[in-house]
Amino acid sequence: MLFLILPLTLIAIFLFLISPGAHCRSLSRLGETCFAHRGLHGNSHPENSLSAFSCAVENGYGIELDVQLSKDGVAMVFHDRTLKRACGVSRRLESLTFDELSELRLFGTGERIPTLSEVLELVGGKVPLVVELKNTLRCSKLSRTVAELLDRYEGVYCIESFDPLILRWFRIHRPDVLRGQLASTFRSKANKNLCPFVLHHLLFNFLSRPDFIAYDERFCHTPVLKLCTSGFLSFTAVPVLWTVNSQERMNSLRGAFKYFIFEGFHAKR
């Protein structure tokens, strides 16, 4: 019997680490099942811009957006760590103040980087929001800043992040807020350390105990995602897929998934 103790112990530890928790909550309060990735963007409506968010609202889609802090602590809606791709500036967003960022324009349009406050005012509760908090060394400050803004927002929202420490902050300080763990396979030559492996296999779930798992749709059949969302041993989280790029792909996955973050087309519910 002793030869069984080690493998059984390892299995028990693994299940403890990946468990989303005993009280995962439904996402039904969100209402919408299709969320426009960084807004409904294209042409003159760049990603994560007020016009892209306006288009999503006009078409009745939920909105997924990204938030990080400026140098002076303002919650800005922007995806990339650097400003190069979107604004042509070889600087990190967090190295510039709000006033400096206000001078920049997105993808050669007249649109500037919006603040989270501006987006919340624009949306005004008309559609649900998936608010992604970007990885940062200032994770507590980012979490607190975003939480305080959302405390005053009357619309429906949830938060998600790749960073389990951000989700843990919300688990402790805003336990009523729906929270989701973002994950992918992180297959990259640049990712050869332990952390991508741990994140891919959701081994930080013991910190965040997420209500939903938002997984890269290219790898949506990964065993650990199925384990976390199938109800195995009562470990059940809601699966959310990102980023689906065609109606055909969405239709093919509807049997197994209900919530989608989409991009590049007008999704049909």
ZIJOTA-V387926 format. One record per backbone hydrogen bond with DSSP energy under -1.0 kcal/mol. CO is the residue of the C=O (numbers start at 1). NH is the residue of the N-H. If there is no record, write none. Layout:
CO/NH
CO/NH
This chain:
1/4
2/5
4/8
5/9
6/10
7/11
8/12
9/13
10/14
11/15
12/16
13/17
14/18
15/19
17/206
27/30
28/31
30/32
33/260
34/62
35/262
36/39
36/64
38/48
39/41
42/45
45/42
49/53
50/54
51/55
52/40
52/56
53/57
54/58
55/59
56/61
57/60
62/36
63/130
64/38
65/132
67/134
68/76
70/73
74/70
75/116
76/68
81/93
83/87
83/89
84/88
86/107
89/91
91/83
92/95
93/96
96/71
97/101
98/102
101/104
106/109
111/106
114/77
115/119
116/120
117/121
118/122
119/123
120/124
123/126
128/63
129/158
130/65
131/160
132/67
138/142
139/143
140/144
141/145
142/146
143/147
144/148
145/149
146/150
147/151
150/153
156/129
158/131
159/180
160/133
161/182
163/167
164/168
165/169
166/170
167/171
168/172
169/173
170/174
174/177
178/159
179/211
179/212
180/161
181/214
183/216
188/191
194/198
195/199
196/200
197/201
198/203
199/202
202/205
204/207
204/208
205/209
211/238
212/181
213/240
214/183
215/242
216/219
217/220
219/222
222/226
223/227
224/228
225/229
226/230
228/237
231/234
232/235
234/236
235/231
238/213
240/215
241/261
242/217
244/263
246/250
247/251
248/252
253/256
253/257
259/241
260/35
261/244
262/37
